[in-house]
Structures are given as structure tokens and as C-alpha cells.
Amino acid sequence: MSKRFGKQLLAGPYLFWMIAFTIIPLIMMGVKGLTDSQGNFTLNNLMAMGNPVNSQALILSLELSLISTVLCLLLAYPLALILRNMGSGSNSLIVFLFVLPMWMNFLLRTFAWQTLLEKEGVINGLLSALGLPGINIINTPAAIVLGMVYNFLPFMVLPLYNALAKISDDVINAAHDLGANRAQTLVRVLIPQSLPGIISGITMVFVPALTTFVISDILGGAKILLIGNVIEQQFTVSYDWNTGAGLSIVLMIFVLASMALLNIFDKNGEGTVL
């Protein structure tokens, strides 16, 4: 009995943290989002998503998030395959080097890309020194997508590598023995068996890409509004917490839908990073 009580006691700090910094803020957001400034129940805050500016920002956020997720998947799957096919001693070092930049602050990484992409930045300086025309993608959707792909690519690689590493070499050798070439093995063996990792990676990239506002602020020059920027401005500029909370609830619906998709295709958690 004492051991069981001891284990429950160790869970106390975690429960306190979850209640204080997750559950209570969510309840407060729900209350704010479903009431007006006088505290009366209303759905107007949720319906604010129908405003042309807000709906356009949501559509653009969905578009850029989908593009970033697809690019991350296309880049991450070959890399995860390479890591899987390498020896266990060498791939661990490469995985470490790959995630090492993630130890740097998110803002610093994004500001670094701003320095690289701006008109008088490092990339254009090198192109000018080589006599080549410069690029002008800063403050454009392309720069935002680039920032999303750079920041969220590891979230796609690690679940994919985790899922592919669980596939036995005997299964792949059996496919080759039955006459399957590399393309057929990829399509009929590797991709189906790594589907939990694919779904997990898609969710882990799509959700933060959909809700981000820092990347669009820095690389978009605050000229391109995503739904995250709209919500941020409601809290920090307009000081309309009710509308901001209502828009957050609508955005949370998309996040919950993504998590539900993950639970359907990855019920056993096989694609998660363990």
C-alpha cells in the first residue's frame, strides 16, 4: 500500500503542472470564447471566423501548412530510409547531428533564416559575389513555407525513422525473393508498414504549422496574416480576449481532428518517437 501511495505521490508534480498550466487555461479559454465582454453566453466569438479577413487567414494557413507537411514528408522519407539502412552505430550520430539544431531557441533559428533570406542578406551577398541574380523571397509565402519546413522537418523524420526501424530485414528480403524490385518493395511493403509513422509525422508537422505565428511574423514581415497572427493580434493588439478565445476554439477543432486521425491510424502508438 505504501509503495502504491509513493508512486501516486511522485505523480503529484505532473498533475499539478497539467492542471495549472493546461486544464485551467483551456477552461478559461472556453469560458472567454463562449461569452461576451459582459459575461453573457454568445456564439458570436466562434462565428467571427466567418469574417472575410479571418476566414482568408485560416484558408491561407491551411494551404501553407499542407504544402509544408507534404514537403517535409517528401524530404523526410528518403532520409529516414537512409538512416534505417545504415548501421546502428553510425545512424545514431547522424540522428544526433540532425536534431542538434533543434536545441537552439526557435526564435533564433527563425531570425537566422531572416538574415539569410533578406535582400541584403548572406545568400544574396554570395550570389552577387558570384555574379548571379539575387533572390527575393523574404516577406512572401515561400519564405514562410521554408521556415516551416526547416523548423518542423525533424518532427517528420523521427517518427518515420522509428516506424521504419521496426520493419524486419527478413520482410524486405522476402519481398525481394518473391521478385519485387526496389520500387515495388517501397510501395507494397515499406510504405504500408510505416503508415503509423507517416500519420504521426503528418500530425506533428501540420498542427504546429497551422497554429504558428512567429514564422509568419519574422519571415513574412508581418505582411502575411495567418490565423495564428489573427489570434495573436486579438490578444496583444485589440485586447479582445473573447474574440481571440473564440477563434482559438475554432482552430482547436482542426487540431483535435488531426489528433483523431492519428488515433485512427496509429492506435498502438507505433509511429511515435520512443
ZIMO-V539341 format. One record per residue. N is the residue number from 0. RES is the residue in one small letter. PHI is phi in degrees with one decimal (NA if undefined). PSI is psi in degrees with one decimal (999 if undefined). Layout:
BEGIN
N|RES|PHI|PSI ; N|RES|PHI|PSI
END
This chain:
BEGIN
0|m|NA|-40.4 ; 1|s|-67.1|-37.1 ; 2|k|-64.5|-41.6 ; 3|r|-65.2|-40.5 ; 4|f|-65.0|-36.3 ; 5|g|-63.7|-40.7 ; 6|k|-65.6|-40.5 ; 7|q|-65.3|-35.6 ; 8|l|-66.4|-37.1 ; 9|l|-65.3|-27.2 ; 10|a|-79.3|-7.3 ; 11|g|-57.9|-50.2 ; 12|p|-59.1|-38.3 ; 13|y|-65.5|-44.4 ; 14|l|-62.8|-41.2 ; 15|f|-61.6|-44.4 ; 16|w|-61.6|-46.4 ; 17|m|-63.7|-42.9 ; 18|i|-67.8|-45.1 ; 19|a|-73.2|-37.2 ; 20|f|-114.4|0.4 ; 21|t|-126.7|-57.1 ; 22|i|-69.7|-50.2 ; 23|i|-62.0|-45.6 ; 24|p|-60.2|-37.1 ; 25|l|-65.5|-40.1 ; 26|i|-63.9|-43.2 ; 27|m|-62.2|-40.5 ; 28|m|-65.4|-40.7 ; 29|g|-62.5|-41.4 ; 30|v|-65.8|-46.6 ; 31|k|-62.2|-40.5 ; 32|g|-71.0|-21.5 ; 33|l|-107.9|12.2 ; 34|t|-133.6|162.4 ; 35|d|-95.9|-171.6 ; 36|s|-66.3|-20.2 ; 37|q|-92.6|-0.3 ; 38|g|88.4|9.2 ; 39|n|-86.6|144.3 ; 40|f|-64.6|136.0 ; 41|t|-158.1|153.8 ; 42|l|-108.2|6.2 ; 43|n|-63.6|-32.2 ; 44|n|-65.4|-36.5 ; 45|l|-72.6|-38.6 ; 46|m|-69.9|-12.9 ; 47|a|-62.7|-19.2 ; 48|m|-64.6|-21.8 ; 49|g|-75.7|-9.9 ; 50|n|-58.4|136.4 ; 51|p|-53.8|-40.3 ; 52|v|-65.6|-44.6 ; 53|n|-69.4|-42.4 ; 54|s|-66.9|-37.5 ; 55|q|-65.1|-39.2 ; 56|a|-65.1|-38.5 ; 57|l|-65.9|-43.7 ; 58|i|-63.6|-43.2 ; 59|l|-64.4|-38.8 ; 60|s|-62.4|-42.8 ; 61|l|-63.6|-42.1 ; 62|e|-62.9|-51.6 ; 63|l|-65.8|-35.3 ; 64|s|-66.8|-41.7 ; 65|l|-65.4|-43.1 ; 66|i|-61.9|-45.6 ; 67|s|-63.2|-40.3 ; 68|t|-65.2|-42.9 ; 69|v|-64.4|-43.4 ; 70|l|-63.6|-41.1 ; 71|c|-62.0|-40.7 ; 72|l|-65.4|-43.4 ; 73|l|-65.5|-34.2 ; 74|l|-81.4|-35.1 ; 75|a|-80.5|-33.9 ; 76|y|-64.4|-48.6 ; 77|p|-60.5|-38.6 ; 78|l|-64.7|-41.3 ; 79|a|-64.7|-36.4 ; 80|l|-64.8|-42.8 ; 81|i|-62.1|-43.9 ; 82|l|-63.1|-37.8 ; 83|r|-66.3|-38.5 ; 84|n|-79.4|-9.4 ; 85|m|-84.1|165.2 ; 86|g|-66.3|154.2 ; 87|s|-63.4|-25.2 ; 88|g|-79.8|-36.0 ; 89|s|-85.1|-33.9 ; 90|n|-70.0|-27.9 ; 91|s|-64.5|-37.4 ; 92|l|-66.4|-42.4 ; 93|i|-66.3|-41.1 ; 94|v|-60.7|-41.3 ; 95|f|-62.2|-44.8 ; 96|l|-65.7|-31.2 ; 97|f|-71.1|-39.1 ; 98|v|-89.4|-7.9 ; 99|l|-56.7|-43.6 ; 100|p|-60.3|-23.9 ; 101|m|-68.9|-14.0 ; 102|w|-74.8|-17.5 ; 103|m|-79.1|150.0 ; 104|n|-56.2|138.8 ; 105|f|-56.8|-43.2 ; 106|l|-64.8|-41.0 ; 107|l|-63.8|-40.7 ; 108|r|-62.8|-40.1 ; 109|t|-70.8|-40.6 ; 110|f|-63.5|-32.0 ; 111|a|-62.7|-40.5 ; 112|w|-67.8|-33.0 ; 113|q|-62.3|-41.6 ; 114|t|-63.6|-36.4 ; 115|l|-72.1|-37.1 ; 116|l|-96.3|-17.1 ; 117|e|-62.9|163.5 ; 118|k|-57.5|-38.3 ; 119|e|-104.7|29.3 ; 120|g|-84.8|-171.3 ; 121|v|-65.2|-45.3 ; 122|i|-64.2|-48.4 ; 123|n|-66.1|-31.1 ; 124|g|-64.1|-42.8 ; 125|l|-66.5|-41.9 ; 126|l|-63.5|-39.8 ; 127|s|-65.4|-38.4 ; 128|a|-65.4|-29.3 ; 129|l|-89.4|1.5 ; 130|g|76.2|22.0 ; 131|l|-104.5|153.3 ; 132|p|-67.8|146.7 ; 133|g|-79.2|169.4 ; 134|i|-109.3|150.4 ; 135|n|-133.7|74.7 ; 136|i|-113.5|-4.2 ; 137|i|-65.5|144.8 ; 138|n|64.7|31.4 ; 139|t|-129.1|162.1 ; 140|p|-57.0|-31.4 ; 141|a|-62.5|-39.5 ; 142|a|-66.2|-37.6 ; 143|i|-65.2|-44.2 ; 144|v|-62.1|-41.8 ; 145|l|-60.7|-42.9 ; 146|g|-65.1|-38.9 ; 147|m|-64.2|-46.3 ; 148|v|-62.2|-44.2 ; 149|y|-63.1|-45.3 ; 150|n|-75.5|-30.6 ; 151|f|-107.9|-2.8 ; 152|l|-57.2|-42.8 ; 153|p|-59.7|-28.6 ; 154|f|-69.0|-18.6 ; 155|m|-91.6|-38.6 ; 156|v|-65.4|-47.6 ; 157|l|-64.1|-46.1 ; 158|p|-63.2|-37.7 ; 159|l|-64.8|-45.5 ; 160|y|-62.4|-40.8 ; 161|n|-61.4|-41.5 ; 162|a|-72.0|-41.5 ; 163|l|-69.2|-32.7 ; 164|a|-66.8|-21.2 ; 165|k|-82.6|-10.7 ; 166|i|-80.4|124.7 ; 167|s|-70.6|143.8 ; 168|d|-62.9|-28.2 ; 169|d|-62.4|-35.2 ; 170|v|-66.0|-42.5 ; 171|i|-68.2|-41.9 ; 172|n|-63.9|-36.5 ; 173|a|-64.3|-39.1 ; 174|a|-63.8|-40.4 ; 175|h|-66.7|-38.2 ; 176|d|-65.5|-28.7 ; 177|l|-86.2|6.0 ; 178|g|99.0|6.6 ; 179|a|-78.8|133.6 ; 180|n|-84.6|-175.0 ; 181|r|-64.1|-41.5 ; 182|a|-64.6|-43.7 ; 183|q|-65.8|-38.1 ; 184|t|-64.2|-39.3 ; 185|l|-64.3|-47.1 ; 186|v|-75.0|-39.3 ; 187|r|-97.9|-16.5 ; 188|v|-118.6|-60.1 ; 189|l|-68.0|-50.1 ; 190|i|-63.0|-47.8 ; 191|p|-60.1|-40.1 ; 192|q|-78.0|-18.5 ; 193|s|-98.7|10.6 ; 194|l|-56.8|-40.6 ; 195|p|-58.0|-39.9 ; 196|g|-67.0|-36.4 ; 197|i|-64.2|-47.6 ; 198|i|-63.6|-41.8 ; 199|s|-63.3|-44.9 ; 200|g|-63.6|-41.6 ; 201|i|-60.2|-44.1 ; 202|t|-65.7|-42.7 ; 203|m|-69.1|-21.8 ; 204|v|-93.7|-44.5 ; 205|f|-64.4|-41.7 ; 206|v|-63.8|-52.6 ; 207|p|-68.2|-30.5 ; 208|a|-66.8|-35.9 ; 209|l|-70.5|-34.2 ; 210|t|-97.8|-4.3 ; 211|t|-69.1|149.7 ; 212|f|-134.9|-17.7 ; 213|v|-68.4|-44.6 ; 214|i|-63.1|-43.9 ; 215|s|-69.7|-30.7 ; 216|d|-65.7|-43.7 ; 217|i|-83.7|-52.8 ; 218|l|-85.1|-18.3 ; 219|g|-96.3|-2.7 ; 220|g|63.8|24.6 ; 221|a|59.5|17.1 ; 222|k|-96.5|-18.4 ; 223|i|-113.3|115.6 ; 224|l|-91.9|120.2 ; 225|l|-100.1|169.9 ; 226|i|-63.6|-30.8 ; 227|g|-64.1|-37.7 ; 228|n|-66.8|-39.7 ; 229|v|-61.8|-45.0 ; 230|i|-65.2|-42.3 ; 231|e|-59.9|-42.4 ; 232|q|-67.4|-31.2 ; 233|q|-63.9|-34.9 ; 234|f|-83.9|-40.0 ; 235|t|-101.7|-20.8 ; 236|v|-109.9|-55.5 ; 237|s|-81.1|-19.1 ; 238|y|56.3|31.7 ; 239|d|-100.7|82.5 ; 240|w|-67.0|-29.6 ; 241|n|-66.9|-47.8 ; 242|t|-66.9|-41.0 ; 243|g|-60.6|-41.6 ; 244|a|-67.3|-38.1 ; 245|g|-63.7|-42.4 ; 246|l|-65.8|-35.1 ; 247|s|-64.5|-37.5 ; 248|i|-63.7|-43.5 ; 249|v|-62.5|-42.8 ; 250|l|-64.6|-35.3 ; 251|m|-64.3|-28.1 ; 252|i|-60.3|-41.7 ; 253|f|-66.3|-37.5 ; 254|v|-65.3|-45.1 ; 255|l|-64.6|-35.5 ; 256|a|-63.1|-39.7 ; 257|s|-65.7|-41.5 ; 258|m|-65.8|-35.8 ; 259|a|-64.5|-38.3 ; 260|l|-63.1|-40.0 ; 261|l|-62.2|-42.3 ; 262|n|-66.6|-30.3 ; 263|i|-70.4|-45.2 ; 264|f|-92.3|-13.2 ; 265|d|-136.1|57.5 ; 266|k|-64.6|-30.0 ; 267|n|-93.1|2.0 ; 268|g|69.3|29.2 ; 269|e|-72.7|-22.0 ; 270|g|-93.8|-1.4 ; 271|t|-78.2|161.2 ; 272|v|-88.2|115.3 ; 273|l|-120.0|999
END
